[in-house]
């Protein structure tokens, strides 16, 4: 991960500068760029284990969302104002053309009911997914945020719900160690249980 610019997360002038710089970026294959809290963050795509966990969660979500009119997506820009995240997974309408951002570069975060991240190795990746992205998704009003952390000492699944966009926080946080089931309390996949079957080696 590299931060290309820094500043206050609510500075509209900086937001526009970062937005224009982000749009002009031409990254090599296998990298993605996001605008999070006053910086452009560039990170590589995940390792094999990252892909394993992402796809297990995707299959579980797809089964839960069957006949709901929603689907699960990867590798799409989720945009809120002049800020961008690329979640590991997110739920959205079957036709993403129904929720475009104003410039057609991604989808409008206010219409995304669930996001999930699989944490990559390293202290900065941990802080990005547990802290910076958590605040980003809460500010965007995304109802449910799931974090699967394969690299914490105890390896955890954390579910955030009840966003407060003004504070950039979630009202509810439930964290469990691998092997302990946790149930999504809200959103389109409400009732889905994440168990040790998903996080197994």
Backbone as CSV, one residue per row, in Angstrom:
resi,resn,N_x,N_y,N_z,CA_x,CA_y,CA_z,C_x,C_y,C_z
1,UNK,0.865,-1.181,0.000,0.000,0.000,0.000,0.886,1.210,0.000
2,UNK,0.541,2.181,-0.824,1.263,3.447,-0.781,0.264,4.572,-0.782
3,UNK,0.498,5.567,0.054,-0.370,6.741,0.107,0.259,7.814,-0.749
4,UNK,-0.487,8.333,-1.704,0.058,9.300,-2.639,-0.190,10.743,-2.233
5,UNK,-1.166,10.964,-1.372,-1.440,12.327,-0.891,-2.157,12.214,0.430
6,UNK,-1.970,13.228,1.283,-2.607,13.180,2.598,-3.288,14.496,2.896
7,UNK,-4.331,14.440,3.733,-5.012,15.651,4.151,-6.245,15.324,4.938
8,UNK,-6.972,16.339,5.351,-8.184,16.143,6.143,-9.257,15.466,5.319
9,UNK,-9.989,14.500,5.908,-10.979,13.754,5.133,-12.147,14.591,4.651
10,UNK,-12.369,15.786,5.186,-13.541,16.578,4.816,-13.181,17.848,4.057
11,UNK,-11.988,17.947,3.510,-11.551,19.132,2.780,-12.043,19.024,1.337
12,UNK,-13.057,19.826,0.932,-13.618,19.669,-0.415,-12.618,19.963,-1.525
13,UNK,-11.673,20.893,-1.276,-10.654,21.173,-2.291,-9.748,19.988,-2.506
14,UNK,-9.301,19.388,-1.410,-8.452,18.208,-1.507,-9.217,17.044,-2.123
15,UNK,-10.485,16.893,-1.751,-11.302,15.824,-2.330,-11.296,15.898,-3.855
16,UNK,-11.447,17.101,-4.388,-11.487,17.257,-5.852,-10.129,16.959,-6.479
17,UNK,-9.041,17.417,-5.840,-7.696,17.129,-6.351,-7.446,15.623,-6.387
18,UNK,-7.775,14.955,-5.289,-7.580,13.504,-5.233,-8.451,12.782,-6.258
19,UNK,-9.697,13.252,-6.409,-10.611,12.650,-7.382,-10.044,12.732,-8.788
20,UNK,-9.535,13.904,-9.174,-8.974,14.064,-10.514,-7.711,13.218,-10.690
21,UNK,-6.869,13.165,-9.633,-5.654,12.341,-9.706,-6.017,10.859,-9.817
22,UNK,-7.010,10.435,-9.042,-7.436,9.034,-9.082,-7.949,8.672,-10.470
23,UNK,-8.748,9.549,-11.078,-9.296,9.264,-12.414,-8.192,9.155,-13.468
24,UNK,-7.089,9.870,-13.256,-6.008,9.880,-14.243,-5.018,8.727,-14.063
25,UNK,-5.157,7.968,-12.998,-4.182,6.907,-12.715,-4.284,5.772,-13.728
26,UNK,-3.122,5.223,-14.074,-3.046,4.071,-14.971,-2.195,3.020,-14.262
27,UNK,-2.857,2.181,-13.478,-2.142,1.215,-12.647,-1.829,-0.053,-13.425
28,UNK,-0.717,-0.714,-13.071,-0.455,-2.021,-13.693,-1.493,-3.037,-13.248
29,UNK,-1.652,-4.070,-14.032,-2.613,-5.118,-13.697,-2.278,-5.710,-12.332
30,UNK,-3.307,-5.989,-11.554,-3.096,-6.581,-10.241,-3.056,-5.567,-9.112
31,UNK,-3.291,-4.280,-9.423,-3.329,-3.240,-8.395,-4.639,-2.478,-8.476
32,UNK,-5.021,-1.893,-7.345,-6.216,-1.064,-7.308,-5.916,0.169,-6.481
33,UNK,-6.657,1.246,-6.759,-6.470,2.511,-6.043,-7.796,2.935,-5.428
34,UNK,-7.731,3.412,-4.193,-8.920,3.849,-3.468,-8.633,5.222,-2.859
35,UNK,-9.691,6.020,-2.659,-9.558,7.304,-1.965,-10.190,7.133,-0.593
36,UNK,-9.338,7.130,0.435,-9.792,6.877,1.805,-9.174,7.927,2.727
37,UNK,-10.012,8.692,3.392,-9.587,9.639,4.412,-8.424,10.525,3.969
38,UNK,-8.609,11.179,2.852,-7.639,12.176,2.414,-6.391,11.630,1.777
39,UNK,-6.411,10.401,1.295,-5.248,9.863,0.584,-5.699,8.898,-0.498
40,UNK,-4.853,8.745,-1.499,-5.056,7.698,-2.494,-4.204,6.521,-2.044
41,UNK,-4.847,5.382,-1.830,-4.144,4.188,-1.371,-4.110,3.167,-2.496
42,UNK,-2.920,2.704,-2.814,-2.719,1.709,-3.863,-2.333,0.399,-3.201
43,UNK,-3.030,-0.671,-3.567,-2.728,-1.973,-2.966,-2.848,-3.071,-4.020
44,UNK,-2.095,-4.166,-3.821,-2.186,-5.280,-4.778,-3.427,-6.115,-4.516
45,UNK,-3.801,-6.900,-5.498,-4.889,-7.853,-5.288,-4.410,-8.922,-4.310
46,UNK,-5.354,-9.688,-3.747,-5.043,-10.606,-2.660,-4.311,-11.864,-3.077
47,UNK,-3.761,-12.531,-2.062,-3.090,-13.817,-2.243,-4.118,-14.927,-2.389
48,UNK,-3.607,-16.174,-2.560,-4.495,-17.326,-2.748,-5.484,-17.467,-1.599
49,UNK,-5.024,-17.400,-0.352,-5.917,-17.572,0.802,-6.996,-16.489,0.810
50,UNK,-6.617,-15.278,0.414,-7.573,-14.178,0.295,-8.691,-14.571,-0.670
51,UNK,-8.307,-15.143,-1.811,-9.286,-15.565,-2.804,-10.166,-16.699,-2.312
52,UNK,-9.581,-17.621,-1.557,-10.357,-18.743,-1.003,-11.454,-18.216,-0.080
53,UNK,-11.074,-17.343,0.874,-12.057,-16.820,1.828,-13.096,-15.942,1.132
54,UNK,-12.646,-15.128,0.179,-13.573,-14.267,-0.555,-14.630,-15.095,-1.264
55,UNK,-14.206,-16.134,-1.931,-15.165,-16.929,-2.700,-16.070,-17.768,-1.810
56,UNK,-15.575,-18.260,-0.684,-16.472,-18.978,0.240,-17.569,-18.043,0.747
57,UNK,-17.184,-16.813,1.122,-18.190,-15.861,1.590,-19.139,-15.495,0.458
58,UNK,-18.613,-15.328,-0.726,-19.458,-15.001,-1.879,-20.519,-16.078,-2.116
59,UNK,-20.120,-17.342,-2.073,-21.068,-18.435,-2.318,-22.160,-18.445,-1.251
60,UNK,-21.761,-18.225,0.012,-22.761,-18.197,1.090,-23.736,-17.035,0.913
61,UNK,-23.200,-15.867,0.551,-24.069,-14.703,0.343,-24.994,-14.914,-0.847
62,UNK,-24.456,-15.462,-1.930,-25.295,-15.698,-3.111,-26.445,-16.640,-2.793
63,UNK,-26.174,-17.687,-2.004,-27.246,-18.621,-1.629,-28.297,-17.914,-0.779
64,UNK,-27.848,-17.035,0.122,-28.792,-16.328,1.001,-29.614,-15.307,0.216
65,UNK,-29.021,-14.688,-0.798,-29.680,-13.620,-1.550,-30.492,-14.124,-2.739
66,UNK,-30.516,-15.420,-2.952,-31.253,-15.969,-4.094,-32.704,-15.479,-4.067
67,UNK,-33.191,-15.015,-5.196,-34.564,-14.512,-5.373,-34.822,-13.190,-4.642
68,UNK,-33.778,-12.495,-4.196,-33.951,-11.211,-3.500,-33.855,-10.024,-4.448
69,UNK,-33.412,-10.276,-5.694,-33.157,-9.175,-6.619,-31.770,-8.587,-6.454
70,UNK,-30.993,-9.130,-5.516,-29.629,-8.659,-5.271,-28.629,-9.720,-5.700
71,UNK,-27.437,-9.268,-6.032,-26.331,-10.154,-6.387,-25.089,-9.705,-5.624
72,UNK,-24.039,-10.534,-5.705,-22.766,-10.234,-5.049,-21.746,-9.890,-6.124
73,UNK,-20.985,-8.814,-5.883,-20.038,-8.305,-6.873,-18.645,-8.138,-6.274
74,UNK,-17.639,-8.185,-7.139,-16.243,-7.946,-6.778,-15.635,-6.992,-7.796
75,UNK,-14.539,-6.337,-7.399,-13.725,-5.530,-8.315,-14.513,-4.416,-8.991
76,UNK,-15.378,-3.754,-8.230,-16.133,-2.614,-8.742,-15.931,-1.447,-7.778
77,UNK,-15.732,-0.251,-8.324,-15.584,0.944,-7.498,-16.916,1.287,-6.830
78,UNK,-16.873,1.473,-5.521,-18.023,1.965,-4.762,-17.689,3.398,-4.380
79,UNK,-18.551,4.345,-4.793,-18.212,5.769,-4.718,-19.203,6.512,-3.841
80,UNK,-18.646,7.361,-2.983,-19.447,8.215,-2.102,-18.840,9.607,-2.160
81,UNK,-19.554,10.537,-2.796,-18.980,11.871,-2.994,-17.786,11.764,-3.917
82,UNK,-16.638,12.238,-3.455,-15.391,12.158,-4.226,-14.437,11.169,-3.583
83,UNK,-15.003,10.118,-2.999,-14.189,9.103,-2.345,-14.550,7.733,-2.917
84,UNK,-13.554,6.842,-2.955,-13.717,5.558,-3.637,-13.173,4.426,-2.780
85,UNK,-13.929,3.343,-2.679,-13.428,2.090,-2.119,-13.722,0.970,-3.107
86,UNK,-12.898,-0.055,-3.045,-13.130,-1.264,-3.836,-13.250,-2.411,-2.836
87,UNK,-14.475,-2.713,-2.372,-14.633,-3.767,-1.371,-14.237,-5.126,-1.912
88,UNK,-13.870,-6.010,-0.991,-13.631,-7.387,-1.394,-14.871,-7.972,-2.046
89,UNK,-16.031,-7.687,-1.441,-17.339,-8.089,-1.953,-18.348,-7.026,-1.584
90,UNK,-19.409,-6.917,-2.364,-20.551,-6.110,-1.938,-21.820,-6.646,-2.576
91,UNK,-22.943,-6.366,-1.911,-24.249,-6.729,-2.457,-24.844,-5.509,-3.135
92,UNK,-25.518,-5.738,-4.239,-26.175,-4.660,-4.968,-27.232,-5.235,-5.884
93,UNK,-28.000,-4.367,-6.543,-29.024,-4.870,-7.455,-28.419,-5.687,-8.591
94,UNK,-29.217,-6.603,-9.130,-28.726,-7.459,-10.215,-28.117,-6.647,-11.344
95,UNK,-28.723,-5.536,-11.679,-28.238,-4.665,-12.750,-27.600,-3.436,-12.115
96,UNK,-26.278,-3.394,-12.070,-25.584,-2.272,-11.431,-25.803,-0.962,-12.179
97,UNK,-26.297,-1.033,-13.404,-26.624,0.207,-14.115,-27.751,0.965,-13.420
98,UNK,-28.451,0.320,-12.501,-29.500,0.997,-11.735,-28.931,1.923,-10.662
99,UNK,-27.656,1.738,-10.284,-27.087,2.536,-9.191,-25.738,3.153,-9.576
100,UNK,-25.653,3.798,-10.735,-24.366,4.375,-11.127,-24.010,5.589,-10.271
101,UNK,-22.696,5.859,-10.166,-22.297,7.150,-9.613,-22.464,8.181,-10.728
102,UNK,-22.328,9.447,-10.394,-22.666,10.501,-11.368,-21.761,10.522,-12.590
103,UNK,-20.544,9.977,-12.502,-19.644,9.979,-13.659,-19.515,8.608,-14.314
104,UNK,-20.278,7.630,-13.837,-20.252,6.313,-14.453,-18.979,5.523,-14.193
105,UNK,-18.261,5.853,-13.116,-16.994,5.185,-12.806,-17.158,4.023,-11.836
106,UNK,-18.334,3.893,-11.268,-18.589,2.838,-10.300,-20.045,2.869,-9.908
107,UNK,-20.325,2.479,-8.658,-21.698,2.477,-8.166,-21.818,3.411,-6.971
108,UNK,-23.029,3.906,-6.759,-23.336,4.826,-5.675,-23.405,4.053,-4.354
109,UNK,-22.532,4.412,-3.407,-22.453,3.695,-2.132,-23.756,3.727,-1.352
110,UNK,-24.563,4.766,-1.549,-25.798,4.872,-0.774,-26.819,3.799,-1.159
111,UNK,-26.566,3.093,-2.255,-27.470,2.021,-2.689,-26.864,0.636,-2.471
112,UNK,-25.759,0.574,-1.718,-25.089,-0.699,-1.437,-25.434,-1.111,-0.007
113,UNK,-26.144,-2.233,0.178,-26.594,-2.588,1.527,-25.612,-3.407,2.356
114,UNK,-24.551,-3.941,1.730,-23.614,-4.784,2.465,-22.267,-4.776,1.765
115,UNK,-21.199,-4.653,2.551,-19.839,-4.788,2.025,-19.078,-5.769,2.907
116,UNK,-18.037,-6.371,2.344,-17.185,-7.281,3.112,-15.740,-7.117,2.664
117,UNK,-14.833,-7.260,3.615,-13.404,-7.212,3.333,-12.735,-8.437,3.940
118,UNK,-11.784,-8.997,3.204,-10.901,-10.037,3.708,-9.557,-9.350,3.925
119,UNK,-9.077,-9.306,5.152,-7.879,-8.533,5.477,-6.635,-9.203,4.894
120,UNK,-5.782,-8.387,4.287,-4.497,-8.851,3.776,-3.459,-8.801,4.900
121,UNK,-2.315,-9.464,4.714,-1.306,-9.445,5.774,-0.711,-8.047,5.960
122,UNK,-0.255,-7.773,7.180,0.441,-6.511,7.463,-0.368,-5.572,8.331
123,UNK,0.361,-4.798,9.131,-0.262,-3.865,10.068,-1.111,-2.823,9.335
124,UNK,-0.606,-2.296,8.222,-1.358,-1.248,7.529,-2.636,-1.798,6.916
125,UNK,-2.587,-3.016,6.385,-3.805,-3.627,5.834,-4.833,-3.832,6.939
126,UNK,-4.367,-4.230,8.123,-5.274,-4.400,9.268,-5.946,-3.065,9.608
127,UNK,-5.160,-1.997,9.709,-5.719,-0.679,10.045,-6.656,-0.176,8.941
128,UNK,-6.296,-0.448,7.679,-7.139,0.006,6.574,-8.540,-0.611,6.666
129,UNK,-8.611,-1.923,6.854,-9.913,-2.593,6.839,-10.679,-2.423,8.148
130,UNK,-9.974,-2.450,9.282,-10.653,-2.358,10.578,-10.974,-0.921,10.991
131,UNK,-10.200,0.045,10.511,-10.382,1.426,10.979,-10.784,2.360,9.848
132,UNK,-9.893,2.551,8.865,-10.176,3.555,7.834,-11.372,3.172,6.971
133,UNK,-11.434,1.932,6.502,-12.571,1.525,5.671,-13.854,1.427,6.492
134,UNK,-13.738,1.026,7.748,-14.924,1.001,8.606,-15.556,2.391,8.672
135,UNK,-14.726,3.408,8.889,-15.259,4.778,8.937,-15.816,5.189,7.578
136,UNK,-15.154,4.825,6.493,-15.612,5.166,5.137,-16.999,4.582,4.910
137,UNK,-17.166,3.287,5.188,-18.449,2.630,4.942,-19.543,3.181,5.851
138,UNK,-19.198,3.507,7.094,-20.202,4.104,7.999,-20.619,5.475,7.496
139,UNK,-19.664,6.303,7.047,-20.001,7.633,6.518,-20.882,7.522,5.277
140,UNK,-20.677,6.458,4.497,-21.491,6.239,3.299,-22.862,5.668,3.645
141,UNK,-23.078,5.286,4.910,-24.372,4.756,5.342,-24.624,3.320,4.944
142,UNK,-23.576,2.556,4.674,-23.750,1.157,4.279,-24.164,0.350,5.510
143,UNK,-25.322,-0.324,5.472,-25.900,-0.920,6.674,-25.077,-2.007,7.356
144,UNK,-24.385,-2.848,6.576,-23.654,-3.973,7.164,-22.250,-4.043,6.563
145,UNK,-21.257,-4.211,7.453,-19.864,-4.354,7.043,-19.285,-5.577,7.742
146,UNK,-18.779,-6.533,6.941,-18.198,-7.773,7.461,-16.695,-7.756,7.196
147,UNK,-15.900,-8.065,8.237,-14.446,-8.132,8.112,-13.985,-9.519,8.547
148,UNK,-13.312,-10.213,7.651,-12.713,-11.501,7.981,-11.204,-11.296,8.027
149,UNK,-10.625,-11.506,9.213,-9.205,-11.220,9.428,-8.464,-12.521,9.692
150,UNK,-7.741,-12.979,8.684,-7.004,-14.239,8.751,-5.640,-14.057,9.406
151,UNK,-5.300,-12.803,9.780,-3.943,-12.524,10.239,-3.857,-12.002,11.660
152,UNK,-5.000,-11.710,12.300,-4.958,-11.349,13.702,-4.524,-12.567,14.510
153,UNK,-3.986,-12.324,15.716,-3.517,-13.436,16.545,-4.597,-14.497,16.725
154,UNK,-5.818,-14.056,17.001,-6.894,-15.008,17.237,-7.725,-15.275,15.987
155,UNK,-7.442,-14.620,14.911,-8.194,-14.717,13.656,-9.681,-14.525,13.932
156,UNK,-10.228,-13.462,13.398,-11.579,-13.045,13.784,-12.477,-12.772,12.590
157,UNK,-13.774,-12.907,12.863,-14.821,-12.415,11.961,-15.545,-11.313,12.736
158,UNK,-15.627,-10.122,12.140,-16.267,-8.983,12.798,-17.403,-8.488,11.914
159,UNK,-18.551,-8.239,12.536,-19.715,-7.727,11.814,-20.102,-6.390,12.435
160,UNK,-20.147,-5.355,11.591,-20.578,-4.021,12.005,-21.955,-3.752,11.410
161,UNK,-22.838,-3.104,12.187,-24.150,-2.725,11.668,-24.618,-1.451,12.363
162,UNK,-25.644,-0.818,11.784,-26.185,0.413,12.351,-25.280,1.600,12.111
163,UNK,-25.040,1.985,10.845,-24.115,3.088,10.574,-24.637,4.438,11.042
164,UNK,-23.714,5.275,11.508,-23.982,6.674,11.846,-23.106,7.515,10.920
165,UNK,-23.652,7.957,9.767,-22.827,8.671,8.787,-22.160,9.932,9.334
166,UNK,-22.814,10.650,10.218,-22.221,11.883,10.730,-20.984,11.603,11.570
167,UNK,-21.019,10.557,12.360,-19.891,10.224,13.223,-18.883,9.293,12.538
168,UNK,-19.293,8.666,11.450,-18.409,7.707,10.795,-18.177,6.475,11.642
169,UNK,-19.219,6.035,12.337,-19.114,4.872,13.217,-20.326,3.961,13.019
170,UNK,-20.168,2.724,13.468,-21.286,1.781,13.502,-21.741,1.617,14.938
171,UNK,-23.047,1.505,15.136,-23.603,1.360,16.483,-23.281,0.006,17.091
172,UNK,-23.195,-1.025,16.251,-23.009,-2.382,16.751,-21.789,-3.021,16.118
173,UNK,-20.977,-3.645,16.972,-19.794,-4.394,16.522,-19.802,-5.736,17.234
174,UNK,-19.787,-6.815,16.449,-19.718,-8.159,17.012,-18.490,-8.840,16.421
175,UNK,-17.535,-9.210,17.280,-16.310,-9.871,16.831,-16.208,-11.229,17.491
176,UNK,-15.938,-12.263,16.695,-15.785,-13.617,17.216,-14.521,-14.232,16.644
177,UNK,-13.937,-15.157,17.396,-12.796,-15.906,16.899,-13.256,-16.944,15.879
178,UNK,-12.354,-17.314,14.990,-12.663,-18.362,14.024,-13.254,-19.575,14.731
179,UNK,-14.271,-20.154,14.129,-14.905,-21.328,14.689,-16.141,-21.017,15.501
180,UNK,-16.272,-19.759,15.951,-17.469,-19.342,16.675,-18.442,-18.724,15.684
181,UNK,-19.653,-19.235,15.559,-20.592,-18.684,14.569,-20.985,-17.250,14.900
182,UNK,-21.197,-16.457,13.867,-21.734,-15.104,14.027,-22.807,-14.917,12.961
183,UNK,-23.912,-14.296,13.346,-25.058,-14.136,12.449,-25.197,-12.685,12.031
184,UNK,-25.404,-12.432,10.741,-25.613,-11.071,10.267,-26.948,-10.566,10.823
185,UNK,-26.937,-9.426,11.557,-28.141,-8.990,12.262,-29.097,-8.155,11.427
186,UNK,-28.603,-7.595,10.329,-29.392,-6.661,9.524,-29.089,-6.876,8.056
187,UNK,-29.723,-6.051,7.241,-29.408,-6.014,5.816,-30.036,-7.143,5.031
188,UNK,-29.685,-7.219,3.749,-30.344,-8.174,2.853,-30.009,-9.627,3.159
189,UNK,-28.868,-9.866,3.813,-28.480,-11.241,4.151,-28.730,-11.529,5.628
190,UNK,-29.649,-10.778,6.235,-29.966,-10.966,7.659,-30.240,-12.431,7.957
191,UNK,-29.614,-12.924,9.036,-29.795,-14.314,9.417,-28.714,-15.237,8.893
192,UNK,-27.899,-14.769,7.940,-26.800,-15.611,7.441,-25.804,-15.847,8.569
193,UNK,-25.459,-17.099,8.788,-24.503,-17.453,9.832,-23.142,-17.738,9.203
194,UNK,-22.127,-17.010,9.653,-20.757,-17.258,9.222,-20.138,-18.191,10.251
195,UNK,-19.717,-19.374,9.817,-19.257,-20.412,10.732,-17.809,-20.796,10.408
196,UNK,-17.319,-21.757,11.173,-15.972,-22.265,10.941,-15.822,-22.956,9.612
197,UNK,-16.914,-23.353,8.978,-16.829,-23.966,7.657,-16.275,-22.986,6.629
198,UNK,-16.577,-21.703,6.832,-16.078,-20.686,5.898,-14.606,-20.387,6.161
199,UNK,-14.210,-20.299,7.426,-12.851,-19.858,7.761,-11.867,-21.009,7.932
200,UNK,-12.296,-22.230,7.676,-11.398,-23.389,7.869,-10.145,-23.255,7.005
201,UNK,-9.058,-23.885,7.420,-7.821,-23.860,6.611,-8.027,-24.506,5.253
